[in-house]
Amino acid sequence: MSFYERYEILCKEHDFTPNSPKSFEITGVSTGAVSGWKKGSMPKGDVIRRIATYFDVTTDYLLGLSEVRKPSPSLSEEEMLLLNAYRSATSQGRFRIIQVCMNEQDSAGKGETANVG
């Protein structure tokens, strides 16, 4: 999905269009710049930052580098490591990660302790 498509979706979610006065107020750019985005050009960094701040999403999301609009700040470092490992794993690797987690959950439910080491 292109930058413009993501921007267009975010605008629609907030009840305005990319070519509306509200859009120009947020971005600080002209109609020509927005038309350029629609054709595939990218906004400057400061514009991307303003858009990300307004919509409360990451710049990575806007640029198509991530599908996560805004990561949860409540995740611990260990949880983020697990999430990143899962996201970068193959389908088979993801299945194995899920299996390990489910086995651990079953063990914890039975009062067993994990054997770390």
All heavy atoms as an XYZ file, in Angstrom:
912
protein
N       0.844     -1.173      0.000
C       0.000      0.000      0.000
C       0.893      1.242      0.000
O       1.858      1.313      0.738
C      -0.892     -0.034      1.249
C      -1.930      1.048      1.272
S      -2.986      1.082      2.751
C      -3.501     -0.591      2.931
N       0.565      2.186     -0.841
C       1.391      3.393     -0.980
C       1.160      4.370      0.175
O       0.177      4.268      0.915
C       1.060      4.093     -2.296
O      -0.217      4.706     -2.225
N       2.081      5.325      0.282
C       1.913      6.382      1.282
C       0.562      7.066      1.094
O      -0.186      7.258      2.056
C       3.041      7.420      1.174
C       2.716      8.674      1.929
C       2.873      8.732      3.293
C       2.178      9.780      1.273
C       2.518      9.865      4.009
C       1.826     10.916      1.979
C       1.999     10.961      3.345
N       0.253      7.422     -0.141
C      -0.994      8.152     -0.391
C      -2.207      7.320      0.023
O      -3.145      7.854      0.622
C      -1.119      8.558     -1.863
C      -2.393      9.338     -2.106
C      -2.455     10.700     -1.818
C      -3.536      8.709     -2.581
C      -3.626     11.413     -2.005
C      -4.713      9.418     -2.773
C      -4.746     10.771     -2.481
O      -5.912     11.476     -2.656
N      -2.198      6.040     -0.283
C      -3.338      5.184      0.095
C      -3.520      5.137      1.608
O      -4.638      5.215      2.108
C      -3.146      3.771     -0.460
C      -3.266      3.697     -1.969
C      -2.796      2.378     -2.543
O      -1.830      1.783     -2.018
O      -3.403      1.948     -3.543
N      -2.405      5.043      2.333
C      -2.490      5.057      3.796
C      -3.003      6.411      4.293
O      -3.838      6.474      5.190
C      -1.129      4.743      4.417
C      -0.729      3.306      4.236
C       0.683      3.046      4.760
N       1.120      1.730      4.392
C       1.085      0.670      5.182
N       0.638      0.791      6.401
N       1.494     -0.496      4.762
N      -2.495      7.469      3.703
C      -2.930      8.805      4.090
C      -4.416      8.989      3.802
O      -5.164      9.512      4.634
C      -2.092      9.870      3.357
C      -2.474     11.279      3.725
C      -2.357     11.730      5.032
C      -2.967     12.164      2.772
C      -2.716     13.019      5.379
C      -3.316     13.454      3.106
C      -3.197     13.875      4.418
O      -3.560     15.153      4.754
N      -4.862      8.525      2.672
C      -6.260      8.639      2.290
C      -7.162      7.888      3.280
O      -8.208      8.402      3.700
C      -6.455      8.091      0.879
C      -7.841      8.282      0.311
C      -7.923      7.823     -1.133
O      -7.309      6.799     -1.485
O      -8.613      8.505     -1.905
N      -6.754      6.694      3.680
C      -7.522      5.912      4.657
C      -7.608      6.649      5.988
O      -8.683      6.741      6.601
C      -6.900      4.512      4.842
C      -7.148      3.667      3.591
C      -7.443      3.820      6.081
C      -6.343      2.381      3.539
N      -6.478      7.174      6.443
C      -6.465      7.902      7.714
C      -7.367      9.135      7.655
O      -8.098      9.426      8.603
C      -5.033      8.297      8.089
C      -4.115      7.136      8.473
C      -2.663      7.599      8.521
C      -4.539      6.533      9.799
N      -7.324      9.844      6.536
C      -8.201     11.015      6.374
C      -9.668     10.596      6.447
O     -10.466     11.227      7.155
C      -7.931     11.713      5.040
S      -6.364     12.598      4.968
N     -10.033      9.538      5.735
C     -11.415      9.060      5.738
C     -11.865      8.677      7.142
O     -12.998      8.938      7.531
C     -11.584      7.873      4.789
C     -11.600      8.267      3.338
C     -11.770      7.060      2.427
C     -11.690      7.495      0.966
N     -11.778      6.347      0.041
N     -10.975      8.046      7.893
C     -11.303      7.661      9.272
C     -11.579      8.877     10.153
O     -12.253      8.761     11.166
C     -10.167      6.835      9.876
C     -10.062      5.443      9.283
C      -8.848      4.680      9.771
O      -8.055      5.218     10.593
O      -8.672      3.542      9.328
N     -11.044     10.024      9.748
C     -11.241     11.264     10.509
C     -12.213     12.215      9.803
O     -12.244     13.407     10.094
C      -9.891     11.934     10.770
C      -9.070     11.202     11.786
N      -8.339     10.071     11.470
C      -8.890     11.411     13.103
C      -7.734      9.633     12.554
N      -8.054     10.427     13.561
N     -12.959     11.672      8.857
C     -14.043     12.403      8.180
C     -13.608     13.612      7.361
O     -14.264     14.655      7.371
C     -15.131     12.805      9.185
C     -15.779     11.601      9.841
O     -16.003     10.598      9.138
O     -16.055     11.666     11.055
N     -12.480     13.478      6.669
C     -12.107     14.483      5.679
C     -11.321     13.804      4.571
O     -11.001     12.626      4.668
C     -11.350     15.682      6.291
C     -10.063     15.353      7.000
C      -8.856     15.349      6.318
C     -10.053     15.095      8.364
C      -7.665     15.071      6.967
C      -8.868     14.820      9.022
C      -7.675     14.811      8.333
N     -11.065     14.522      3.504
C     -10.357     13.959      2.354
C      -8.945     14.540      2.278
O      -8.665     15.589      2.862
C     -11.091     14.278      1.037
O     -11.039     15.693      0.826
C     -12.535     13.789      1.074
N      -8.061     13.884      1.517
C      -6.708     14.400      1.372
C      -6.644     15.788      0.728
O      -5.661     16.501      0.917
C      -6.021     13.364      0.473
C      -6.762     12.105      0.737
C      -8.193     12.538      0.930
N      -7.673     16.178     -0.006
C      -7.684     17.497     -0.651
C      -8.580     18.508      0.055
O      -8.974     19.498     -0.537
C      -8.106     17.352     -2.118
C      -6.993     16.753     -2.949
O      -5.868     17.220     -2.895
N      -7.309     15.721     -3.689
N      -8.881     18.261      1.309
C      -9.743     19.170      2.059
C      -8.914     20.238      2.776
O      -7.708     20.070      2.989
C     -10.554     18.389      3.091
O      -9.693     17.901      4.116
N      -9.544     21.331      3.174
C      -8.835     22.363      3.944
C      -8.199     21.801      5.226
O      -7.109     22.214      5.599
C      -9.920     23.382      4.268
C     -10.923     23.217      3.173
C     -10.912     21.757      2.842
N      -8.877     20.838      5.862
C      -8.325     20.236      7.082
C      -6.999     19.540      6.776
O      -6.033     19.649      7.539
C      -9.326     19.234      7.670
C      -8.864     18.569      8.939
C      -8.851     19.551     10.078
C      -8.503     18.871     11.381
N      -8.389     19.812     12.478
N      -6.941     18.848      5.648
C      -5.715     18.170      5.235
C      -4.582     19.169      5.037
O      -3.452     18.937      5.494
C      -5.954     17.385      3.940
O      -4.752     16.860      3.448
N      -4.868     20.260      4.384
C      -3.834     21.269      4.121
C      -3.379     21.936      5.418
O      -2.212     22.292      5.571
C      -4.336     22.303      3.115
C      -4.716     21.687      1.792
C      -5.906     22.014      1.183
C      -3.894     20.763      1.163
C      -6.272     21.443     -0.032
C      -4.237     20.183     -0.048
C      -5.437     20.523     -0.648
N      -4.309     22.054      6.370
C      -3.969     22.627      7.679
C      -2.994     21.702      8.420
O      -2.027     22.157      9.024
C      -5.258     22.795      8.493
C      -5.061     23.324      9.893
C      -6.372     23.341     10.665
O      -7.430     23.632     10.067
O      -6.331     23.053     11.864
N      -3.253     20.408      8.362
C      -2.403     19.427      9.050
C      -1.025     19.345      8.411
O      -0.002     19.373      9.100
C      -3.058     18.026      9.018
C      -4.337     18.029      9.826
C      -2.106     16.954      9.530
C      -5.239     16.845      9.533
N      -0.998     19.240      7.094
C       0.266     18.989      6.388
C       1.065     20.242      6.105
O       2.288     20.191      6.008
C       0.000     18.276      5.051
O      -0.803     19.121      4.223
C      -0.699     16.940      5.266
N       0.370     21.349      5.913
C       1.054     22.581      5.551
C       1.544     22.591      4.116
O       2.458     23.329      3.778
N       0.933     21.754      3.264
C       1.338     21.693      1.863
C       0.197     22.133      0.957
O      -0.926     22.310      1.385
C       1.804     20.269      1.453
C       2.985     19.826      2.310
C       0.674     19.269      1.543
N       0.513     22.256     -0.321
C      -0.459     22.712     -1.316
C      -1.184     21.534     -1.963
O      -0.803     20.377     -1.800
C       0.261     23.500     -2.406
O       1.116     22.617     -3.122
N      -2.183     21.867     -2.740
C      -2.913     20.863     -3.515
C      -1.967     20.112     -4.439
O      -2.086     18.897     -4.614
C      -4.017     21.536     -4.356
O      -4.831     22.329     -3.503
C      -4.876     20.533     -5.066
N      -1.015     20.822     -5.025
C      -0.056     20.197     -5.937
C       0.773     19.120     -5.263
O       1.056     18.074     -5.864
N       1.159     19.368     -4.024
C       1.951     18.366     -3.299
C       1.130     17.106     -3.061
O       1.616     15.987     -3.278
C       2.439     18.937     -1.976
N      -0.122     17.281     -2.646
C      -0.986     16.126     -2.404
C      -1.230     15.359     -3.704
O      -1.228     14.128     -3.728
C      -2.315     16.554     -1.734
C      -3.266     15.376     -1.597
C      -2.048     17.171     -0.358
N      -1.401     16.079     -4.799
C      -1.556     15.422     -6.105
C      -0.302     14.621     -6.456
O      -0.399     13.532     -7.022
C      -1.826     16.451     -7.194
O      -3.061     17.088     -6.977
N       0.849     15.149     -6.111
C       2.106     14.437     -6.347
C       2.169     13.149     -5.543
O       2.643     12.122     -6.033
N       1.699     13.190     -4.300
C       1.675     11.984     -3.473
C       0.809     10.911     -4.133
O       1.153      9.738     -4.133
C       1.133     12.262     -2.083
C       1.876     13.287     -1.290
C       3.120     13.790     -1.540
C       1.409     13.945     -0.125
N       3.450     14.724     -0.596
C       2.415     14.841      0.297
C       0.241     13.887      0.615
C       2.295     15.635      1.416
C       0.102     14.679      1.742
C       1.124     15.550      2.135
N      -0.316     11.362     -4.689
C      -1.226     10.423     -5.339
C      -0.545      9.741     -6.526
O      -0.817      8.584     -6.837
C      -2.495     11.150     -5.786
C      -3.608     10.231     -6.210
C      -4.888     11.000     -6.450
C      -6.040     10.063     -6.758
N      -7.303     10.787     -6.884
N       0.372     10.463     -7.159
C       1.107      9.916     -8.315
C       2.358      9.138     -7.911
O       3.071      8.631     -8.770
C       1.500     11.059     -9.253
C       0.301     11.730     -9.890
C       0.730     12.922    -10.707
C      -0.488     13.661    -11.261
N      -0.116     14.912    -11.921
N       2.639      9.084     -6.600
C       3.764      8.275     -6.139
C       4.914      9.011     -5.490
O       5.838      8.377     -4.987
N       4.907     10.349     -5.513
C       6.006     11.055     -4.837
C       5.793     10.990     -3.327
O       4.701     10.693     -2.853
C       6.113     12.495     -5.319
O       5.001     13.237     -4.891
N       6.849     11.268     -2.589
C       6.797     11.194     -1.134
C       6.913     12.585     -0.519
O       7.652     13.422     -1.030
C       7.950     10.336     -0.609
C       7.871      8.886     -1.038
S       6.441      8.032     -0.375
C       6.912      7.913      1.324
N       6.208     12.816      0.572
C       6.355     14.105      1.252
C       7.706     14.193      1.959
O       8.370     13.179      2.188
C       5.208     14.097      2.265
C       4.810     12.693      2.431
C       5.217     11.958      1.198
N       8.075     15.410      2.303
C       9.310     15.629      3.051
C       9.148     15.095      4.470
O       8.041     14.913      4.959
C       9.648     17.120      3.083
C       9.994     17.675      1.720
C      10.352     19.133      1.811
C      10.711     19.669      0.416
N      11.064     21.087      0.457
N      10.274     14.884      5.118
C      10.285     14.308      6.465
C       9.463     15.067      7.480
O       8.756     14.468      8.293
N       9.537     16.402      7.453
C       8.783     17.177      8.438
C       7.280     17.040      8.220
O       6.496     17.056      9.168
C       9.205     18.650      8.431
C       8.946     19.346      7.104
O       9.171     18.725      6.045
O       8.519     20.508      7.128
N       6.851     16.856      6.980
C       5.433     16.672      6.678
C       4.981     15.292      7.162
O       3.917     15.154      7.770
C       5.157     16.851      5.171
C       3.718     16.531      4.830
C       5.519     18.264      4.724
N       5.805     14.294      6.929
C       5.488     12.943      7.410
C       5.351     12.950      8.928
O       4.432     12.356      9.485
C       6.558     11.938      6.942
C       6.483     11.760      5.427
C       6.382     10.587      7.638
C       7.591     10.935      4.834
N       6.245     13.647      9.600
C       6.193     13.738     11.060
C       4.902     14.396     11.526
O       4.246     13.927     12.448
C       7.408     14.499     11.599
C       7.467     14.567     13.116
C       8.614     15.432     13.615
N       8.741     16.724     12.951
C       7.945     17.784     13.177
N       6.963     17.710     14.016
N       8.150     18.917     12.532
N       4.503     15.491     10.876
C       3.257     16.178     11.252
C       2.043     15.269     11.060
O       1.144     15.226     11.895
C       3.073     17.454     10.433
C       3.912     18.623     10.920
C       3.436     19.959     10.357
N       3.490     20.051      8.912
C       4.541     20.483      8.213
N       5.632     20.863      8.848
N       4.499     20.547      6.907
N       2.034     14.553      9.944
C       0.916     13.641      9.660
C       0.877     12.525     10.704
O      -0.186     12.201     11.242
C       1.033     13.070      8.233
C       0.857     14.185      7.195
C       0.011     11.956      8.011
C       1.216     13.777      5.777
N       2.021     11.940     10.997
C       2.082     10.854     11.979
C       1.619     11.337     13.345
O       0.874     10.635     14.040
C       3.503     10.298     12.059
N       2.032     12.519     13.725
C       1.629     13.077     15.018
C       0.119     13.306     15.060
O      -0.543     12.928     16.029
C       2.371     14.398     15.294
O       3.779     14.124     15.319
C       1.943     15.018     16.610
N      -0.420     13.895     14.013
C      -1.862     14.185     13.981
C      -2.690     12.903     14.086
O      -3.645     12.825     14.848
C      -2.253     14.952     12.720
C      -3.733     15.239     12.688
C      -4.249     16.338     13.372
C      -4.613     14.399     12.015
C      -5.612     16.590     13.375
C      -5.978     14.645     12.018
C      -6.479     15.738     12.693
O      -7.829     15.976     12.708
N      -2.333     11.883     13.298
C      -3.111     10.647     13.262
C      -2.681      9.633     14.325
O      -3.265      8.556     14.422
C      -3.028     10.004     11.879
C      -3.755     10.768     10.819
C      -3.069     11.322      9.746
C      -5.127     10.951     10.864
C      -3.733     12.023      8.754
C      -5.806     11.649      9.877
C      -5.105     12.192      8.822
N      -1.656      9.964     15.097
C      -1.146      9.093     16.150
C      -0.726      7.734     15.598
O      -1.127      6.680     16.099
C      -2.179      8.935     17.275
C      -1.567      8.406     18.557
O      -0.360      8.628     18.778
O      -2.288      7.748     19.335
N       0.057      7.774     14.531
C       0.627      6.568     13.939
C       2.134      6.774     13.821
O       2.626      7.893     13.953
C       0.026      6.263     12.540
C      -1.456      5.968     12.636
C       0.294      7.382     11.545
N       2.844      5.703     13.537
C       4.290      5.831     13.370
C       4.619      6.273     11.946
O       3.837      6.047     11.017
C       5.005      4.491     13.638
O       4.605      3.545     12.649
C       4.702      3.961     15.022
N       5.772      6.867     11.793
C       6.227      7.225     10.448
C       6.490      5.957      9.635
O       6.271      5.942      8.431
C       7.488      8.105     10.499
O       8.495      7.445     11.277
C       7.187      9.460     11.121
N       6.923      4.888     10.298
C       7.121      3.614      9.596
C       5.816      3.125      8.984
O       5.802      2.604      7.877
C       7.682      2.544     10.534
C       9.177      2.683     10.766
O       9.807      3.551     10.133
O       9.715      1.908     11.579
N       4.728      3.292      9.705
C       3.425      2.890      9.161
C       3.094      3.721      7.919
O       2.705      3.186      6.889
C       2.319      3.038     10.207
C       0.952      2.795      9.617
C       0.514      1.508      9.345
C       0.128      3.862      9.286
C      -0.720      1.286      8.759
C      -1.110      3.645      8.695
C      -1.528      2.357      8.436
O      -2.744      2.136      7.839
N       3.267      5.030      8.016
C       2.963      5.901      6.872
C       3.808      5.549      5.653
O       3.321      5.589      4.524
C       3.196      7.370      7.236
C       2.161      8.024      8.140
C       2.619      9.421      8.518
C       0.803      8.061      7.475
N       5.057      5.193      5.887
C       5.974      4.897      4.787
C       5.842      3.464      4.272
O       6.528      3.078      3.334
C       7.416      5.160      5.226
C       7.728      6.622      5.556
C       9.110      6.740      6.185
C       7.611      7.489      4.320
N       4.978      2.682      4.890
C       4.775      1.307      4.449
C       5.831      0.340      4.948
O       5.942     -0.777      4.454
N       6.604      0.749      5.945
C       7.642     -0.109      6.496
C       7.112     -1.024      7.593
O       7.799     -1.937      8.036
C       8.797      0.739      7.049
C       9.457      1.666      6.032
C      10.471      2.565      6.723
C      10.116      0.849      4.931
N       5.898     -0.747      8.050
C       5.262     -1.534      9.102
C       3.756     -1.520      8.894
O       3.204     -0.528      8.426
C       5.594     -0.935     10.474
O       4.836     -1.554     11.488
N       3.123     -2.614      9.262
C       1.660     -2.669      9.224
C       1.062     -2.254     10.557
O      -0.143     -2.110     10.686
C       1.187     -4.085      8.855
C       1.544     -4.480      7.438
C       0.977     -3.531      6.393
O      -0.206     -3.170      6.471
O       1.737     -3.138      5.486
N       1.906     -2.076     11.548
C       1.457     -1.694     12.884
C       1.369     -0.178     12.937
O       2.367      0.516     12.744
C       2.424     -2.221     13.968
C       1.974     -1.785     15.356
C       2.539     -3.728     13.883
N       0.169      0.309     13.182
C       0.000      1.765     13.226
C       0.756      2.400     14.375
O       1.387      3.427     14.224
C      -1.486      2.122     13.340
C      -2.244      1.887     12.072
C      -3.648      2.372     12.214
N      -4.364      2.202     10.965
C      -5.452      2.877     10.660
N      -5.951      3.748     11.519
N      -6.054      2.671      9.522
N       0.634      1.797     15.535
C       1.342      2.319     16.699
C       1.564      1.169     17.668
O       0.595      0.604     18.170
C       0.543      3.426     17.372
C       1.296      4.078     18.502
C       0.712      5.387     18.905
C       1.603      6.004     19.958
N       1.378      7.400     20.095
N       2.814      0.802     17.921
C       3.061     -0.310     18.833
C       2.586      0.015     20.240
O       2.599      1.164     20.655
C       4.563     -0.501     18.796
C       5.130      0.581     17.979
C       4.015      1.384     17.398
N       2.165     -1.012     20.915
C       1.708     -0.846     22.288
C       2.885     -0.522     23.195
O       3.843     -1.288     23.257
C       1.028     -2.127     22.755
O       0.711     -2.041     24.118
N       2.831      0.598     23.908
C       3.944      0.962     24.788
C       3.991      0.113     26.050
O       4.928      0.175     26.797
C       3.668      2.433     25.121
C       2.194      2.575     24.981
C       1.791      1.613     23.900
N       2.950     -0.703     26.275
C       2.906     -1.468     27.507
C       3.652     -2.797     27.413
O       3.697     -3.534     28.374
C       1.446     -1.720     27.909
O       0.790     -2.472     26.909
N       4.238     -3.103     26.275
C       4.979     -4.344     26.132
C       6.367     -4.209     26.764
O       7.047     -3.208     26.578
C       5.138     -4.728     24.661
C       3.869     -5.065     23.894
C       4.201     -5.373     22.438
C       3.123     -6.215     24.524
N       6.754     -5.248     27.488
C       8.097     -5.257     28.070
C       9.118     -5.553     26.977
O       8.759     -5.924     25.855
C       8.187     -6.345     29.152
O       8.135     -7.630     28.545
N      10.381     -5.424     27.323
C      11.438     -5.708     26.351
C      11.380     -7.173     25.918
O      11.546     -7.488     24.743
C      12.806     -5.383     26.956
C      13.938     -5.499     25.965
C      15.274     -5.039     26.522
O      15.289     -4.165     27.399
O      16.293     -5.567     26.065
N      11.111     -8.073     26.870
C      11.002     -9.499     26.552
C       9.821     -9.762     25.613
O       9.922    -10.552     24.678
C      10.834    -10.324     27.822
C      12.088    -10.388     28.664
C      11.837    -11.070     29.996
O      10.685    -11.081     30.474
O      12.809    -11.591     30.564
N       8.697     -9.095     25.857
C       7.528     -9.264     24.994
C       7.806     -8.738     23.590
O       7.389     -9.347     22.602
C       6.312     -8.558     25.603
C       5.807     -9.228     26.866
C       4.829     -8.367     27.651
O       4.968     -7.124     27.630
O       3.941     -8.944     28.292
N       8.523     -7.628     23.493
C       8.875     -7.090     22.186
C       9.818     -8.041     21.441
O       9.684     -8.228     20.239
C       9.520     -5.700     22.313
C       8.543     -4.600     22.670
S       7.227     -4.368     21.462
C       8.141     -3.869     20.029
N      10.762     -8.665     22.160
C      11.657     -9.644     21.543
C      10.863    -10.822     20.985
O      11.108    -11.284     19.868
C      12.693    -10.148     22.556
C      13.819     -9.185     22.915
C      14.632     -9.736     24.089
C      14.715     -8.960     21.720
N       9.898    -11.314     21.771
C       9.066    -12.426     21.325
C       8.236    -12.032     20.116
O       8.150    -12.774     19.135
C       8.154    -12.893     22.467
C       7.211    -14.051     22.155
C       7.990    -15.286     21.722
C       6.336    -14.356     23.354
N       7.647    -10.860     20.159
C       6.836    -10.380     19.045
C       7.683    -10.217     17.779
O       7.280    -10.637     16.692
C       6.165     -9.049     19.407
C       5.228     -8.436     18.391
C       4.093     -9.386     18.036
C       4.675     -7.124     18.925
N       8.855     -9.647     17.918
C       9.744     -9.473     16.757
C      10.207    -10.819     16.206
O      10.303    -10.991     14.985
C      10.938     -8.589     17.113
C      10.542     -7.148     17.288
O       9.555     -6.691     16.722
N      11.290     -6.422     18.095
N      10.490    -11.772     17.093
C      10.875    -13.111     16.641
C       9.728    -13.756     15.878
O       9.939    -14.362     14.822
C      11.270    -13.975     17.841
N       8.518    -13.612     16.389
C       7.344    -14.178     15.719
C       7.148    -13.554     14.342
O       6.938    -14.244     13.359
C       6.098    -13.972     16.587
C       4.845    -14.505     15.939
C       4.514    -15.850     16.036
C       4.001    -13.663     15.218
C       3.374    -16.350     15.423
C       2.864    -14.151     14.606
C       2.552    -15.501     14.713
O       1.429    -15.981     14.097
N       7.242    -12.247     14.272
C       7.015    -11.539     13.005
C       8.066    -11.882     11.952
O       7.778    -11.864     10.761
C       6.992    -10.030     13.236
C       5.731     -9.569     13.919
C       5.739     -8.085     14.108
N       4.482     -7.632     14.695
C       4.340     -6.508     15.345
N       5.363     -5.680     15.475
N       3.174     -6.168     15.845
N       9.271    -12.167     12.389
C      10.331    -12.450     11.421
C      10.458    -13.942     11.101
O      11.240    -14.318     10.232
C      11.671    -11.906     11.916
O      12.060    -12.577     13.101
N       9.675    -14.780     11.782
C       9.763    -16.227     11.584
C       9.018    -16.666     10.326
O       8.123    -15.973      9.836
C       9.189    -16.946     12.805
N       9.398    -17.833      9.847
C       8.663    -18.460      8.744
C       7.330    -18.961      9.289
O       7.090    -18.946     10.505
C       9.448    -19.671      8.198
O       9.546    -20.649      9.248
C      10.826    -19.275      7.704
N       6.467    -19.437      8.430
C       5.180    -19.991      8.874
C       5.401    -21.135      9.852
O       4.721    -21.225     10.879
C       4.363    -20.479      7.683
O       3.998    -19.406      6.865
N       6.352    -21.989      9.527
C       6.642    -23.111     10.411
C       7.212    -22.621     11.748
O       6.857    -23.130     12.806
C       7.626    -24.070      9.739
C       7.854    -25.342     10.532
C       8.750    -26.331      9.799
O       9.361    -26.001      8.793
N       8.829    -27.544     10.310
N       8.074    -21.623     11.688
C       8.631    -21.051     12.908
C       7.555    -20.416     13.771
O       7.568    -20.552     14.997
N       6.616    -19.737     13.157
C       5.502    -19.137     13.901
C       4.677    -20.214     14.585
O       4.275    -20.058     15.731
C       4.622    -18.307     12.976
C       5.260    -17.017     12.553
C       4.362    -16.227     11.644
N       4.986    -14.951     11.332
C       4.369    -13.946     10.741
N       3.108    -14.080     10.370
N       5.011    -12.826     10.503
N       4.439    -21.313     13.868
C       3.686    -22.419     14.461
C       4.413    -22.958     15.688
O       3.796    -23.220     16.722
C       3.473    -23.521     13.408
C       2.734    -24.714     13.938
C       1.368    -24.652     14.165
C       3.410    -25.892     14.217
C       0.682    -25.748     14.667
C       2.731    -26.995     14.719
C       1.362    -26.927     14.943
N       5.726    -23.110     15.602
C       6.514    -23.611     16.733
C       6.454    -22.652     17.914
O       6.348    -23.087     19.068
C       7.964    -23.827     16.317
C       8.159    -25.016     15.416
C       9.620    -25.195     15.084
N       9.786    -26.265     14.128
C      10.768    -26.330     13.251
N      11.683    -25.381     13.211
N      10.845    -27.332     12.405
N       6.537    -21.356     17.651
C       6.450    -20.364     18.720
C       5.099    -20.468     19.417
O       5.016    -20.452     20.646
C       6.697    -18.934     18.175
C       8.164    -18.787     17.754
C       6.321    -17.877     19.207
C       8.469    -17.537     16.946
N       4.043    -20.608     18.642
C       2.702    -20.744     19.222
C       2.625    -22.017     20.059
O       2.072    -22.005     21.168
C       1.626    -20.728     18.119
C       1.542    -19.336     17.500
C       0.269    -21.166     18.663
C       0.702    -19.261     16.235
N       3.194    -23.114     19.550
C       3.180    -24.379     20.298
C       3.878    -24.227     21.647
O       3.360    -24.671     22.671
C       3.886    -25.483     19.505
C       3.031    -26.147     18.478
C       3.783    -27.300     17.812
O       4.925    -27.137     17.392
N       3.124    -28.431     17.727
N       5.043    -23.609     21.651
C       5.789    -23.420     22.895
C       4.970    -22.581     23.876
O       4.866    -22.914     25.064
C       7.170    -22.772     22.626
C       7.831    -22.315     23.919
C       8.070    -23.727     21.865
N       4.358    -21.527     23.382
C       3.551    -20.660     24.248
C       2.350    -21.412     24.820
O       2.035    -21.277     26.003
C       3.091    -19.423     23.487
S       4.429    -18.291     23.077
N       1.689    -22.196     23.969
C       0.530    -22.957     24.432
C       0.952    -24.011     25.460
O       0.269    -24.218     26.469
C      -0.189    -23.613     23.255
C      -0.784    -22.623     22.264
S      -1.975    -21.484     22.984
C      -3.302    -22.594     23.360
N       2.075    -24.687     25.229
C       2.583    -25.668     26.189
C       2.908    -25.005     27.519
O       2.615    -25.545     28.583
C       3.816    -26.396     25.643
C       3.477    -27.335     24.507
O       2.318    -27.735     24.332
N       4.479    -27.684     23.713
N       3.507    -23.839     27.468
C       3.847    -23.104     28.688
C       2.573    -22.695     29.428
O       2.494    -22.798     30.655
C       4.694    -21.873     28.363
C       5.044    -21.023     29.564
C       5.778    -21.768     30.666
O       6.512    -22.721     30.378
O       5.607    -21.381     31.845
N       1.588    -22.256     28.694
C       0.311    -21.859     29.300
C      -0.339    -23.063     29.985
O      -0.856    -22.947     31.096
C      -0.609    -21.278     28.236
C      -1.881    -20.697     28.775
C      -2.725    -20.074     27.670
O      -2.573    -20.391     26.495
N      -3.609    -19.191     28.050
N      -0.315    -24.216     29.317
C      -0.875    -25.437     29.917
C      -0.125    -25.809     31.187
O      -0.735    -26.163     32.197
C      -0.811    -26.608     28.925
C      -1.810    -26.481     27.794
O      -2.745    -25.648     27.901
O      -1.654    -27.204     26.779
N       1.200    -25.730     31.154
C       2.013    -26.068     32.322
C       1.730    -25.117     33.474
O       1.606    -25.545     34.619
C       3.508    -26.003     31.979
O       3.836    -26.984     31.028
N       1.611    -23.837     33.184
C       1.337    -22.847     34.220
C      -0.042    -23.082     34.828
O      -0.241    -22.911     36.027
C       1.441    -21.441     33.645
N      -0.993    -23.494     34.008
C      -2.342    -23.762     34.497
C      -2.401    -24.966     35.416
O      -3.275    -25.074     36.267
N      -1.450    -25.889     35.267
C      -1.400    -27.091     36.093
C      -0.516    -26.898     37.318
O      -0.289    -27.820     38.084
C      -0.869    -28.267     35.266
C      -1.796    -28.669     34.148
C      -1.182    -29.768     33.310
C      -2.072    -30.081     32.123
N      -1.436    -31.022     31.194
N       0.025    -25.704     37.468
C       0.878    -25.403     38.623
C       2.308    -25.865     38.474
O       3.072    -25.844     39.425
N       2.691    -26.271     37.279
C       4.062    -26.697     37.053
C       4.958    -25.473     36.907
O       4.512    -24.405     36.502
C       4.142    -27.541     35.777
C       3.326    -28.811     35.826
C       3.301    -29.552     34.506
O       4.122    -29.226     33.629
O       2.464    -30.453     34.358
N       6.210    -25.611     37.220
C       7.164    -24.519     37.041
C       8.006    -24.784     35.816
O       8.282    -25.944     35.477
C       8.076    -24.341     38.269
O       8.775    -25.569     38.479
C       7.278    -23.973     39.489
N       8.393    -23.714     35.180
C       9.210    -23.841     33.967
C      10.632    -24.201     34.357
O      11.164    -23.692     35.333
C       9.193    -22.535     33.179
N      11.242    -25.073     33.575
C      12.624    -25.452     33.784
C      13.491    -24.629     32.860
O      13.578    -24.914     31.676
C      12.809    -26.955     33.512
C      14.214    -27.420     33.827
O      15.011    -26.674     34.387
N      14.503    -28.672     33.481
N      14.080    -23.551     33.365
C      14.894    -22.663     32.559
C      16.345    -23.064     32.723
O      16.838    -23.219     33.821
C      14.693    -21.184     32.999
C      15.553    -20.267     32.167
C      13.233    -20.808     32.900
N      17.010    -23.173     31.593
C      18.422    -23.456     31.742
C      18.889    -24.297     30.665
O      19.782    -24.689     30.242
